[in-house]
Amino acid sequence: MTKHTVKIEKSWCNQLAEEFESDYFSKLNDFIVEERSKYEVFPPISKMFAAFDFTPFDKVKVVIIGQDPYHGVGQAHGLCFSVSYGVKIPPSLKNIYKELNTDVGFEIPNHGNLETWAKQGVFLINATLSVRAHTAGSHQKKGWEIFTDSIISIISEKQNNIVFLLWGNFAKTKEILIDQSKHLVLKASHPSPLGAYKSFFGCKHFSKTNEYLIKNGIEPIDWELPKTSLL
């Protein structure tokens, strides 16, 4: 799982070198290795750092923070809220699509794969990058949160004019890591069926994101997704 055993995109490897060499990450590595030896763990190890591979450090425009990978078979593939082609669209993502539709006229696709966003600079990061099959939260408080908090802090410190979308109480706790004098933070309730009707629906985060990017001379995100699962 360290830089010696898993390839992570070069620009991120350079930014995170100290994290990979830290004591906490060594312990986290040992934990993940042991978990994978005993249980089925998602996402597969080859996709655990997919968010970094799809969105290099210097290409980040937008950060969306999730909490845990999906823990069902075949769902998690390294991008928060996203699922692989051919996998049923999860309820939270359905609500994200609904808000996109009303906000920017988004045409709802027949899949839940958000790789197209990631390739444009939408960094889709979970606070915890792995989970034991069918056991939500099983890899929380093992070191992942330290790692991903460091990532948010590094983006905040070294980049400018990034849009951070914080959905739900957990994501909102990350606000303290972000320098709002040079970044935009947008907050709403979680898009889950339990939270979407509180402040997610109608938040217009997608149009507000593009307005901010354009204002700062940055190419906006094309939120539309391909309409086929046969890519």
C-alpha positions in Angstrom: 0.0 0.0 0.0 3.0 2.3 0.4 4.6 4.1 -2.5 6.8 1.0 -2.8 3.9 -1.4 -3.4 1.2 0.7 -5.0 1.7 3.2 -7.7 0.1 6.5 -7.0 0.0 9.4 -9.5 3.4 11.1 -9.6 2.4 14.6 -8.6 0.5 13.3 -5.5 3.4 11.0 -4.6 5.6 14.1 -4.5 3.1 16.0 -2.3 2.5 13.1 0.1 6.0 11.8 0.5 6.1 12.7 4.2 2.8 11.0 4.9 3.9 7.8 3.3 7.0 7.8 5.5 5.2 8.5 8.7 4.6 6.1 11.6 0.8 6.4 11.4 0.9 5.4 7.7 3.1 2.4 8.4 0.6 1.2 11.0 -2.3 1.9 8.6 -0.4 -0.1 5.9 0.0 -3.1 8.3 -3.7 -2.9 9.2 -4.8 -2.9 5.6 -2.5 -5.8 4.7 -3.9 -7.8 7.6 -7.5 -7.0 6.7 -7.0 -8.0 3.1 -5.5 -11.3 4.2 -8.5 -12.1 6.3 -11.5 -10.5 4.6 -12.8 -9.1 1.4 -11.9 -5.4 1.3 -13.3 -2.7 -1.0 -12.3 -1.1 -3.3 -9.8 -3.6 -4.8 -6.2 -2.5 -4.0 -5.6 -1.5 -7.6 -8.4 1.2 -7.3 -7.8 2.4 -3.8 -6.0 5.5 -5.0 -8.1 6.0 -8.1 -9.1 9.5 -7.1 -5.5 10.5 -7.2 -4.8 8.8 -10.5 -7.8 10.4 -12.3 -7.1 13.9 -10.8 -3.5 14.9 -10.5 -2.6 17.4 -7.8 -2.1 20.4 -10.2 -5.4 19.6 -12.0 -7.7 19.8 -9.0 -10.5 22.4 -9.4 -13.2 21.0 -7.1 -13.0 18.8 -4.0 -16.0 16.6 -3.0 -15.5 14.8 0.3 -17.2 11.5 1.1 -16.9 9.4 4.3 -16.6 5.7 3.5 -16.4 3.7 0.3 -19.5 1.7 -0.6 -19.3 -1.7 1.1 -21.4 -3.8 -1.3 -19.8 -6.1 -3.8 -18.6 -4.4 -7.0 -19.7 -0.9 -5.9 -16.6 1.0 -4.7 -14.0 1.9 -7.3 -12.0 4.6 -5.6 -14.1 7.7 -6.2 -16.6 9.0 -3.6 -20.3 8.7 -4.5 -19.3 7.0 -7.8 -19.9 3.3 -8.7 -18.5 1.2 -11.6 -20.5 0.9 -14.8 -23.2 -1.7 -14.6 -23.7 -1.2 -10.9 -27.1 0.1 -9.6 -27.0 3.8 -8.9 -27.0 4.4 -5.1 -29.7 6.5 -3.5 -27.3 9.4 -2.6 -26.0 9.6 -6.2 -29.6 9.6 -7.5 -30.3 12.7 -5.4 -27.1 14.3 -6.7 -28.4 13.7 -10.2 -31.8 15.2 -9.3 -30.1 18.4 -8.0 -27.9 18.6 -11.1 -31.0 18.3 -13.2 -32.8 21.2 -11.6 -29.7 23.3 -11.2 -28.0 23.0 -14.6 -30.4 21.0 -16.7 -28.3 17.9 -16.3 -29.6 14.9 -18.3 -29.7 11.9 -15.9 -27.6 9.0 -17.2 -28.2 5.3 -16.9 -25.1 4.7 -14.7 -23.3 6.1 -11.6 -19.7 6.3 -12.9 -18.2 9.8 -12.2 -14.8 9.2 -13.8 -15.6 11.9 -16.4 -15.8 14.5 -13.6 -12.6 13.3 -12.0 -10.7 13.7 -15.3 -11.9 17.3 -15.5 -10.5 18.1 -12.0 -13.2 17.1 -9.6 -11.3 15.3 -6.8 -13.7 12.7 -5.4 -12.1 11.7 -2.1 -13.4 9.6 0.8 -12.1 10.4 4.2 -11.5 6.6 4.6 -10.1 4.9 1.5 -11.1 1.3 2.3 -13.8 -0.8 4.0 -14.4 -4.4 4.9 -17.1 -6.0 2.8 -20.6 -5.4 4.1 -19.3 -3.6 7.2 -19.7 0.1 7.0 -17.2 2.2 8.9 -14.9 -0.8 9.6 -11.7 1.0 8.6 -12.5 4.3 10.3 -10.1 5.7 12.9 -7.2 3.5 11.7 -5.2 6.3 10.2 -7.0 7.1 6.9 -8.6 10.3 8.3 -5.1 11.6 9.3 -4.0 11.0 5.7 -7.0 12.6 4.0 -7.0 15.5 6.4 -3.4 16.2 5.4 -4.5 16.0 1.7 -7.2 18.6 2.3 -4.7 20.9 4.1 -2.1 20.5 1.4 -4.6 21.4 -1.3 -5.8 24.4 0.7 -2.2 25.6 1.4 -0.6 25.1 -2.0 -3.5 25.7 -4.4 -5.7 28.7 -5.1 -9.4 29.1 -6.1 -10.5 25.5 -5.3 -14.2 24.8 -4.7 -14.8 22.5 -1.7 -18.3 20.9 -1.6 -19.0 19.8 1.9 -22.2 17.7 2.1 -23.4 16.5 5.5 -22.2 17.0 9.0 -19.1 14.8 8.6 -17.8 16.7 5.5 -18.5 20.0 7.2 -16.0 19.2 10.0 -13.3 19.5 7.3 -14.1 23.2 6.9 -11.4 24.1 9.5 -8.7 22.7 7.2 -9.6 25.1 4.4 -8.3 28.7 3.9 -11.5 30.4 2.9 -9.6 33.6 2.0 -8.5 31.9 -1.2 -11.0 29.1 -1.7 -14.8 28.7 -2.0 -16.5 26.4 0.6 -20.1 25.4 -0.2 -22.0 23.5 2.5 -25.3 21.6 2.4 -26.9 18.5 4.0 -25.9 15.1 2.8 -27.6 13.9 -0.4 -28.7 10.7 1.2 -32.5 10.1 1.3 -32.5 11.1 5.0 -30.7 14.5 4.4 -31.4 15.6 0.9 -34.6 17.5 1.6 -33.0 19.6 4.4 -30.7 21.7 2.4 -29.2 19.6 -0.4 -32.0 20.0 -2.9 -31.9 23.6 -4.1 -28.3 24.2 -2.9 -27.3 24.9 -6.6 -23.7 23.9 -5.8 -23.0 22.9 -9.3 -23.9 26.2 -11.0 -22.2 28.1 -8.1 -19.1 26.1 -8.6 -18.9 27.0 -12.3 -19.7 30.6 -11.6 -16.7 30.8 -9.2 -14.4 29.0 -11.6 -15.2 31.2 -14.5 -14.9 34.3 -12.3 -11.3 33.2 -11.5 -10.4 32.4 -15.1 -10.7 28.6 -14.7 -12.4 26.4 -17.2 -15.7 25.2 -15.7 -16.8 21.6 -15.1 -19.0 20.0 -17.8 -21.2 18.1 -15.4 -22.8 16.0 -18.1 -22.0 12.3 -18.1 -21.9 9.8 -21.0 -25.3 8.1 -21.4 -24.0 4.5 -21.8 -22.7 1.9 -19.5 -20.9 0.2 -22.4 -17.7 2.3 -22.3 
